[in-house]
Structure formats: structure tokens, C-alpha cells
């Protein structure tokens, strides 16, 4: 599947490509509704109460979910920010958009949801945490108002409530047309710096941030330069939950303002994420951008339509489906070439049959190592440390992801292929949802069948 005019010369980046037909007999409409899309960067679905009742760190998001369509098996189209948001805001896969590395940007010919809605009379505004979600990467396309936090790395400046403050101020402005508002936050992204109040709420024994868990600490753990001490994994997970608690407070402020302004009566609200985070499921703690396992690809996707009942939907879907789903709800056509699919929202008789192809991020070539990454992290110049050791120096080059993993999910099976070694790993998701037991040798016919699907992309 390709966006018209885009030449595909690379392949190695996490993407979700539906290759079976989505059928739906009914769709709740929301003609002329406002649209608010909230992307909460690095938020795993299983850390919200709406997805795990044991969690108490997301009361505001959970309240919204109680009267919304909650997709229990939503998967991001990439395991890192740039390509995943490209797909989220266009409905095209990372492959179709040609988003492969940190030097790529949204192609000029790709139609964004903002551009489509603006063409149809909507006012459009975006307030983001910056880094990748910037004008430089093309994410301002179609927005009348575009604001991002200044900075090239995820740090204290790119976190916090600024995008929500800006969004609330913009909502209070008078307008005579429907609007599309996109809000993005890095609050749940590492390094974690939750408030003492959040830590005290989740664990009274922790009254301040675990300050030693910096990007440098995480990288040293990942590369084996330092060993995790007893309790570090638990503390790291707690910091993440507490960061989500702070994030939920900001989301609650925005939702409250939407209600105070009586915009909730005519506003479609979507809460989702670009990817999740691993916490030791496959031997990496506080990680993303390095694998195709579900702890990173599975994200929340909550869609609230005014007046529609809340319900859970178990069929697998992609955040790439957001654009066509919004357009159909508004009664607007989507491009026939779009990779995503419009989803059912409320009708219990509707069904979705999907299968997905996924690949890990990175380029197919290796660049020379230029500098010591840990030293640059100490200086604050680089914070993206999800890198694999290289033979030459112990580090891959700065701003490069190289894992070479691809996968295809069909029915109860998921095949993972290592592009560099050729190794096949097959998982029975019904018996082994944690993807821990490789059954490729026991089921060679299944592995071969899925490999063919992976090659064909369908």
C-alpha cells in the first residue's frame, strides 16, 4: 500500500499494514463535530485503569473511557515517535510515508487529517511536546495554529503541562466554525521525573523522584555497563506509573475545560499513544524503539462520540485507523489509497477481521560511530539511548536504531524475523501472550506460511 507519489526504497521501520477486509454494518456519525486528538507519548495500554482495573493512576482517562469505545487490542504502527505519529495523523503506514530514520520528515504530498479538515471548513490547532512533533519534521501541515515546546531532546522542558495550557487557552477563544485540536505530551517518556504527590499517591514510601534513573543510567543498564540493583526495576516501573498519574492530571484539566465550555456535547475525543514501553518483559527496562514485541506496540485507543454508549472492543486495530475512522464519523471521504481502515464504534454486530505486518525501526546500513554516546548524554546533547552495542566501540551511532526485526501477526500466531541473522521466531499468542516460547521448530509449516505473508506484505 503506497501513498501516491511516494517512492519506497527502504523497509525497516515498525509498521502496521492491514491486509484483510474490515467489515462494518453501522457507524455512529458525528457530522460537523469538533475533533480533539490527544497523543500521550510512550504510554502502554496496560498502565491505565481502563485496560487493567488494578491500576489507580489514570482516573481522568478512565472516566472518559467509561463512556467511550475502548479498543482493547490497539497497536501502534511503529515503536518510536516520528513514524508512528506520521501514520496517526495521515492514515498511511510508515512505509508509505517513507519515514525510516530521524533525518526523515513527512513527505509534502501526504494528506494530513488537519489539512483534510481545514479544507472542509475546520479551524485547526496543534500543541505538542516538540522534538519530532515540529514544523521541521512537517507536522505543522494543515494547522492554522501550530505550537511546540522548543528543544531537540525529551527533558524537563519538553515535559509538563505546557501543551495542555496552550490547548485550554486556545479553546477559550471565540470561534464560529468546528475545530480540530491535536494535543501531544512527553510526560510519560523517559527520563521519569514525576511529582512527589504522584509518588506518594501510588507508593507512600516514595516521597521524591528516583533521581539516579537518568537516560545515562538507562543506557548503562541496556548496554551492560552497569548492573541493576535489587529494587531498581520496581522503582523504575513505579516512576513510570507516577509520571502517568501526572499526565492524567493534565488530561483531566483539558477534559474538564471541554465540558465547562459545553463543547463535550459536540466534540469527538480520542486518546491514544504512539508506542508503549518495555519494563523487563524481554530483558530491557524503560525501553522502546528496539523490538516488535507487544509490550511496545500495544497502546491505548479510546474514542468518545457524544451520545454514544461506552463499550469495549476486542478486535485488533491500529492507530493508523484513526484518520479514516474520524473522517467516516464526520461524513467525509477518505483517500481510497489510505492504509488505515474506518473502525466500528458502537454496534455489537459489527466485526473486524485484521492481520498485521510489523517491522522494527532502523536503516539497513551501518554508519560509523562518531562519538561516545554516554559522554554526550552527560552533556545533555543526546537523550535517545535505545541503541544496540556495535562490535567496534560498544555503541551504535547517535540517532540510529538498528535491530532488523520484522513480524507478521495472523490469527493466534506471530512470526518474528531477524533481518540480519535470518532467524525465525514463532509465537502462539493464544497460549503464550507474553511472546516467550519460540515454537518455530515445532510448527515449521506455520512459520513458513507467515514468512510468505511477510514477504508479500499480505
N, C-alpha and C positions, 0 to 999 in steps of 0.2 A: 504494500500500500504506500503510495507516494503522494506528497503534496505536489501539485502541478508546478513544473519548472524547477524542482529541486533535484539535483544530481546526487545519487547515493554512491559514495566511493568508500565509505567506512562502515563498520558494523558493530564494533564492540562498545556498546553502552546499554545499560538496562533499559528495556523497552517492553511494553505490553502490546501485543498485536492480537486482536480478536480474529479468529478465522472460522468461526461458525456463526450461524444466523441468530440474531436476537429477535425473539418474537414477543409481542406485547399487544394485548387486546384493548387496553384502555390506558389513558394517561391523564392525570389531573392537570388541568390547564390553569394558567395564571396570566392571562393576557393583560399586557400593559403593567404588569407588576414590576416593582423595583427589584433589583438583584443585589444581594450582599454575599460576596465570596470571601471567606476567611481561611487563609492558609497558615497553619501553625507548624512551622518548620521543625522537622526531626521528632514528630510526635507519633509514637507507636500506639496502635489501636488498643492493645491490652493494658494500657496505663490509664484508661478512662473508665469511670464507673458504668458508662453506657455499654461497655464491652466486657467489663469484669466487675461484678457487683461488690467485690471485696474492696475496691478502690474508693477512697473518700476524698481524693484531691481534685476533683473536677465537678463540683456541684452545679455550676452555671451551665457548662456544656451538657451535663447530664439532664438538666431541666429542659433545655432545648430539645434534646434527643427524645424525651418522653412523649413529645407530640410531633415527632418528625419521622421520616423514613430513615432508618438506620441500616446501612449496608454492612453486614457483619463480616463479609469477606471481600473487602475492597483492597486493591493492590495498586501501588504507585507504579508509574511507567519507568522509573529509574531509582537508583539507590542514592542519588545525590541531587542537589538543589537545581542546578541550571536546566538540565534536560527534563526533569520531572515537571518543573513549572512551565517550561515551554509547551509540554503536552497538555498540562492542566488548563492553560489559557488559550489553546488553539484547537484541541481535539485531535491533533496529529501526533504520531509517535515520534520519539527522539530520532529514529532512523529517517523518517520522512522529513524532519526538520534539519537533519544534518548536525545535531548537537552531540558532539563526541568528546570535546575536551574543554578546558577552562578558557581557551582562546576563541571558542566559537560563540556566535551570537544568533539570536532569532533571525532567520532569513527575511529579507524585506518583503518577499511575496507571500509570506504566511499570514493568513487572516486570523487575527486575534478576536476573542469574544468582545473585547472593548470596541474594536473597530467595527464589528458587525452591529453591535447595539447602537453605537454612535450614528451609524448610517441610517438606523431605524428610529432616530429621534431621541435617543437616550443621552442624558448627561453622564459623563464617566469620570471616575477619580480613582487613584491608587495611592496607597500609603504603605511603604514597605520598609523592611529592615536593611535594605541595600545589599552590598556585596555582589551577588549575582543579579538580584532584582533591581536593576538600574537602567537608566537610559543607554548607557554604554553597551549593555547586552541586548538592547532592543525592546525591553519590557514596557517602555512608555507608549508603544504603538497603540493608537486609538483612544488614549486617555486625554480628556480635556485638562485635567489636573493630575500631575504625577509628582510624588514626593518620596524621597528615600533618605534613610539615615546615612550620613556621609561616613565612608570607611570601606576598606578593602578586606577586612577580616571580621570574623564574628567575635565580638568582645563586649565589654560593658556598654560601649557607646551604641552598638547595633542591637542591644537587647532593650529591655524595659518597655514602658508603655507609650513611647512617643508615637508609633504608628496609630495606636488607638486614640490618643489625644487628638491627633490631626484628623482622624476619621470623624470623631464626635463633633469637633468644631465645624467640619465640612457639612455634616448632616444638619446642623442648626441653621445653615444658610438657607435663604428662601429660594425655592425653585418651582417652576411651572411644568416641568417635564419629568417623566420617570427617570430613574438613575441606576447606574451600575457602580457599585463600590467594591474595590478589591483591597483587602487588608492582609498584610503579611507580617509575621513576627518570628524572630530567632530566640525567643525566651527559653525554649526547651532544648536549644542546641548547646553542645559543649563549647567552652568550659562552663560548668554549672556554678551559678552564684545566686542561689535562692535566698529569700529574705529569712531572717531569724524567726519571723512569725510563721512562715510556711514550714520550716523545720520543726518548730515547737508543736505545730498542729499535727504533723504526721508522726513525730517521734519526740516526745518531751525531753528525752535525754540529750538531744542535739539542739543546742541553742545558737550555733553560728555555723557558717559555711565551712565545709571541709577544705580549707584554703589550699592545701597541698595538691589537690587534684586540678592541675592546670593542663593545658594542651601538652606541655613538655612531659608531665607525669604520664599522661595517657599514651603518648608516643613511646616513651621508655618502656612502659608495660607491653605495648604491642610488639616492639622490636626485641624484647628480651633484654633490654639494657638495665632494667630494674625489676625486681620481683614484687608482686602484690603481697602485702602483709595480711595477716588474719584480720578480717573485718573490712578490708578495703572495698571488696566487691559489694558488700551490703551497704556501706556508706555511699558508694558511687550511685547505686540504684536509688537510695534514699534522696540524694541530691537531685537526681532526675525527677523523681516524683514531686519533690518540693518545688522545683522550677516549673513544673506543670501546674502546680497549685497557684503560683504567682501568675502564670499565663492565664489560668482560668478566671482569676480576678479581673484581669484586663478585658477578657472576652465578656464577662458579666457586665462590666461598665458599658461596653458597646451595645449589648443586647438590651440593657435597661434603657439606654438613651433612645434606641429604636422604638421601644414601647412607649416611653414618655412622650415622644413626638408623634405617637399614634401611627407610625409607619409600619408597624408589625401587621396591620390589617391588610396591607397591600404590598408586602415585601417577601420575596423568596430568599431564604437564608441557607447558605451551605457552609459547613465547617469540615475541613479536611486537612491533609498534610502531604508533603512531597515525598517523605520516606519516614521510616521508623528508626530504631536504634537497637543495636545488639548489646546485651549485657551477659556475656559468657555462654550463650547458647551454643556457639561454635568457636569458643576459645578466644573471643575478643571482647573487651569490656569498654563500653562507651564508644562504639564504632558504627560507622555506616560507610557506604561507598565502596565496599570491598567484596561483596558477595551477592548471591541471588537467593539467599535463604529468606523464609517468610517473616522472620522477626524484623527484617529491614524493609521488605516490600509491602507488608500488610499495614494499612493505615486506616484511620477513621474516615468515614464519609457519611455525613449527616445532612439530610436535605429537608428543610422545613418549607412547606407551602401553606399559605394562610387557609385555614378551614379544613385542611386535610388531616385525617386521623394519623396518629403515630403507629408505626409498626416496624418490626424487624424483617429484613430480607436477607436470606442466607446465600443466594446465588452469587458466585464470584463476579466482581465488576472491576473496572479500572477508573482511576481518577481522570483518565483520558476521555471518559464518557461524560464528564461534567458539561462541556460545551454543548454537545448535541442534546443533552437532557434539558438544559436551560432553554435552548432555542425552541425545542418542541413544546415545553411548558408555556412559553410566551407566544406560541403560534407562529414562529419564524422558521424559515427553512435553513437547513444546514447544508454545507457543501456535500455533494454526492461522493466526493473523494475522501471525506473525513475518515480517519481511522477509528475514532470512538463511536459508540452506539448510544442512542437515546434509551434511557432506562425506565422501567415501570416504577411508579412511586407508591401507589396505594392499592391497586386491585389485586386481591389474593389469588385470582385466577390467572394472573399474568405469570409468565415463566421466562427465564433467561437461560440459555444454554451457551456456555462460553468455554473456550480453551485459550491459553495464553502462551506466547513465546517470550522468553526473557533472556537478556544477556547482561553481563556485568560491565561496569564502566571502564573506560580507558582506551588507549590507542593500541594499534597492532605493532608499533615500533617502540624501541627503547632509546631514550635520549641520554646523553652523557650527564653524569652527576656534576652539578656546578658548585654546590655549597653544602656545608654541614647544616642540615635542617634543624637540628636541636639548637644550634647556636643562633640561627635566625629566629627561632621561636622565643629564645631568651630575650632577643632584642625587640620582640613584638612585631616582627615583619611578616611572619607566616603563622597561621593558626590551623591550616588544614593539614593534619598529620596522618591521615589514613593511608599510609604508604607501606609497601611491601619491601623487605630487605633486598638489596641488589648484591650480586656476587662481588662487585668491585669495592664498594665502600660501606655497605651496610644500609644504604638508603637509596630509594628511588629519587629521581629529580623532583625538585619543588614543583608543586601544582601538577603532578602527574599521577594518575591512577592506573595501575596495571595489574589486573587479576585474570583476565581472559576466561571468565566463566560465562557459560550460556546455559539456559534451561528452557524446557518446554513442559507445561502443565496441561494434562488432559485427563479428565475424569479423576480417578483416585491416584494416578501416578504422576510423578515429576522427575524428569531426567535433567541432570546437571552435567555439562560437558566442559572439560578444561581445554581451552583452545590451544594452549602451549604444549601440554603433555599428551592430549588426546584421550585422557582418562574419562570414562563414563561412570556416573553415579546415579543410581535409580532409587527413588524413594516411594514407598506405598503410603500416601498421605492419610489414608483411612486407618491403617494400623500404626503408622509412625508419623503423626503430625509434626513432630519436632525435627524431622529430617535427620535422623541419627544413624539409621541402619541401611547400608547400601545393599540393595538386592539385585544389582545389575547382573551378577554372575548367575543368580538363581532364576532370573527371568530375562534371558537374552533376547527372546523374541519381542518382548515389550520394549526393551531398551532400543533395539534396532528400529522398531516401528516409530518410536518417539524421535529418534535421531533423524529419521527421514522427514518427519514433520518439522523438525528444527531446521533442517537444510532447506526445505521448501518454504518455510515460514507459514505453514498452514497444516 
